[in-house]
Amino acid sequence: MMEGFTRRWRAAQPWPAPRRGPHYSVCHFCDTLHDADRIPEGEAALCARCNAPLYQNRYASLTRASAFSVAALVAIALMHVFPLLIMDAAGMRRSLTLSGAALALIEEQAPILGCFVILFTIVAPLFLALSMLYITFPLLFGVAAPGAKTVARWMYVSEPWNMAEVFLLGVVVSLLKLVKVADVQFGVGFFACAGVMVFLAAAVAGIDREELWDRLEVATE
């Protein structure tokens, strides 16, 4: 069943449409099939049946995605350079970094947990930020980086495995227990980790998948 879609927000300029077609979009809520017409910047395509959002053309999408990716990479660097927590207990002062926490788990006979910390809180966020920047920055100039489509596929596969926020929550829970036995302070790395979480979410939300794939198609035609 083919239906049109309703629109909202004020128009500006649509993203370029690939020459190959026709193009369709399926509602994730009611499975209604729509003609995926290009929409002006600042507008959203809504399902004609259930009014759920299909896709959006966000303002300055490529610029926002690239800028937030750079900000995430800077925050990742700060997260590894500066400590997450600084603890003072019995006259001894100790700092804990993210990589140090993972290595400590491996040394304390918990290698699987340590490897998971490295994979989900270090590798996955770094890959997501680098991939988004690798894809979106060349598209600002109308070109696609070599292998951009493959990188985009892996980027969206790895997105759910970015668990910086889960690690951050674990640090806060551990802090509530540590304050009873030591004087604990948040380090710059802790706030950088929070920044990574926010910047990555903003980078991914900065450009709709429909728009990103269309731009890649146009750039590689």
Secondary structure by P-SEA (a helix, b strand, c coil): ccccccccccccccccccccccbbbbccccccccccccccccbbbbbccccccccccccaaaaaaaaaaaaaaaaaaaaaacccbbbbcccbbbbbcaaaaaaaaaaaccaaaaaaaaaaccaaaaaaaaaaaaccccccccccccaaaaaaaaaaaacccccaaaaaaaaaaaaaaacccccccccaaaaaaaaaaaaaaaaaacccaaaaaaaaaaaac
